[in-house]
Amino acid sequence: MSSPVYRIVVAADDSPISKKAIDYAAKLCSNLSVPYKLDVVYAVGLNPAGITAFGFMSGLDRMNNVDIQQDAKESVANLNTYLAQFDETKSNAVIVKTSTKDCGYIIEDYINQDPPDMLVLGSSNKEGIQKFILGSVSDHCLHNCHCPVLIIKN
C-alpha cells in the first residue's frame, strides 16, 4: 500500500514576496519524509462585462481585460522560469485560474474544490486604510479556505 501524497499549494503572482513563499514551500517540501506534490496557482481577476448608462464605455472593461491577460501571461512565464530552479520539488507548470471575481475568491474556489494539505501565500503587509480599501488576499484565504494556511510575511 502506497502512502498518500502530501499536497502543498502556493498561491503566487510575480512579486518578490510570492517568490519568497515559493522558496519557503520548496524548502518545506524538500524536508518532508513523505511523498509530496507542490502546485503553484496564479489567479487572474478580470473585469466583468460593463453595464453602464453609456453603452460605449462597456468596451473599456473588455480592453482592460486584454491588458490584464497579457500581463498574466508574462507573469506566468516568469514564474515557470523561476520554478525551473526547483527540480527536486516535483512542481508542475503554474496552474492559471481566470474569473471575473477578485483573486481571493478565485483562490478560495480552487482550494475548496480539492483542499490541499497546506496553502502557502505571501502577504505584502498592507495596513490601515490601504488594507481597508484594497483588501487582503492572504487574509481572505486565511478565513475562507478549508485547509491550513501559511502566510509568509515580507
N, C-alpha and C positions, 0 to 999 in steps of 0.2 A: 504494500500500500504506500503510495507516494504522499509526502506531506503537502499540505496546502501552500499555495504561493502567497507570500506576503506582498500586498499591492500598495504602493505609495504613489499618490498623485501630487504633482506640483502644478499649481495654477500660476502661470507666468506671462509676463509681457517682455519687452526687450529692455527693461530698466535694469540698472545695476543691482537694486535690491532683489529683483526676481532672479537674477543670476546668482546672487548670494544664497537665495533659497534653493536653487538647483544644486549649488555646491554642497549645501548642508544635507540635502536629501541624498545626493550621490555618496557622500561620506557615510551617512547613516546606512544606506544600502550595503556598502562595502563591509560594514561591521556586522551585518546580520549573519547569523549562522543557519538561517533557513532560506529556502529558495524565495526569490523576490522578483517583482516587476516594478519598474519605475516608469510612470507615464507623465508626460508634460502636456497640460491642456492650455490652449490660448483662446480666450473669449473675445469675440468681435461683436460689439454692440452697435447695430445700425440704427439709423433714424427711421421711425415708422413713416409710412406714406402720409404726407402732409394733407390735412384737411383744413383749409383756410378760406376766408371770405374772398380772398384774391386767388383765383384759380392758377394764375401764372406763377405764384410763389411756391406751390407744392412741388414743382420741379427742382427747387433749390435743395430740398432734402435728398432727393434721388442723386443729384450731382455730388452732394457732400458724401453720400454713401460710396460713390466711386473712389473718392479720395481716401475714405476710411478703409475700404477693401485693399487699395494699393498699399497703404501704409502697413496694413496687416500682413500682406504678402511679404513685404520687406522684413518686417519683424520676425515672422515665422522662419524665413530663410536664415536670418541672423541667429535665431535660437537653435535651428537644426545644425548650423555650423558650430555653435557653442557646445551643443550636446555631443558632437563627434569626438570631443576630447575625453569623454567618459565611456570608453569601450567596456569597462568592467561592469557598468550598471545595467546592461541589457535594456537600455532605453530605446524605444522605437522613435519614429519621427513624431514631431509635435502634432497633437490632436487639436484641430481647429473646430470650434463651435461658434456658429453665427446665428444671431437672432436680433429681433428689434427690441429686445429687453436690455436692461442695464447689465453690465458684465457680472456683477454679483449674483444676479438671478440666473444668468446663463451657467455660471459655475455651479450654483446650487442645484439646478436641474440636472446637470451632468453627474454630479457627485451622488445625488439621491436616487438616480436611476439604478446604479450599481455601486453602493458605497464601498470605498476602498478601506484598507486598514488604517490609513492616515492621509490627511490632506496637509500639504505644506505650501505656504504662500508668504510673500514678503509684505511688509507694511511700510508705507512712506512716512509714518509718524505725523500725519496731519493732526492739528489741534485746534480747538476753539471754533471760531466762525468758519474757518476753512473746512473742517470736518463736517460741520453742520450743513453747509451749503453743498459741498461736493460729495459728501458721504464717504464711506469706507468699505471697500470690497472685502477686506480682511475681517472687519467687524461683522459685516453681513454674513459671511461664510461661517464665522465662529458661532453665530447664534442660530443658523438655519441649516447647516449641513449635518447629516446624520452619521458622523464619524468623528474620530479625534482630529482636531485641527491644531497644527503647529504654526505659529506666526513668527517669522523671522523679522526682527526689528532692524532698522537702518542704523 
